[in-house]
């Protein structure tokens, strides 16, 4: 089961949620604004159930699937928080035990920690033939707390530079994994999309391919370092992120970076996340097909 449509929810409600989810509006103001829609005849229960995630809807690949093996593992992060932890998923099908090496993909969560949706994305990648590793930025504080509001507050309280260094360390850890073929991809969503752009910029030879979903670019000073091919995934209605694209594209062109950009018609910020009403099934599935094809092109030896 997953959300199939959201035409019954006014667009401004999604805009308010986007501001709230990214720290541009506090919860009290967000709920007050939703109250204006209740006064106009909408049900508060309908609005909150549509806007807030229901992670029971986000499992496409079970953690018990025999084609994968998932566990948690730690890695060293001397320039970050010292030690990090992530969710590592390794394929078990197609004579996996006989395969010497695999393409590897780092999966980067939104601004609220390693929630069930992101873990499922990692399992989907493993099901498709990639070793996937999804770090939890909140591990130094005990890990994802089980709900997005607390997770968002926890991540906001942390040193952003150390978080970025943790993801660099996680990328190096995965690239050097004994089963890795040495080709590292990265896919991320929202804040995770930014981290993918950052990983491509902070070290020119770290990534072999990056797929940022609705993520803002790295700082202008770092963009000159980008060499890895990028697949930029944007939703047509995501004005906040889309406003950063023209300058980013200009810099990618100036550096000769190979890139593709897909703008998904009618899609909102977060359209790939199948745990909320922002989910756009048709566009999400198409974007995922593009993602797998891109990784197959750039990560297979």
Secondary structure by P-SEA (a helix, b strand, c coil): ccccccccccaaaaaaaaaaaaccccaaaaaaaaaaaaaacccaaaaaaacccccccccccccccccbbbbbbbbbbcccccbbbbbbbbbcccccccccbbbbbbbbbccccccaaaaaaaaaaaaaccbbbbbbcccccccccccaaaaaaaaaaccaaaaaaaaaaaaaaaaaccccccbbbbbbccaaaaaaaaaaccccccccbbbbccccccccccccccccbbbbbbbccaaaaaaacaaaaaaaaaacccbbbbbbccccccccccccccccaaaaaaaaaaaaaaaaacccc
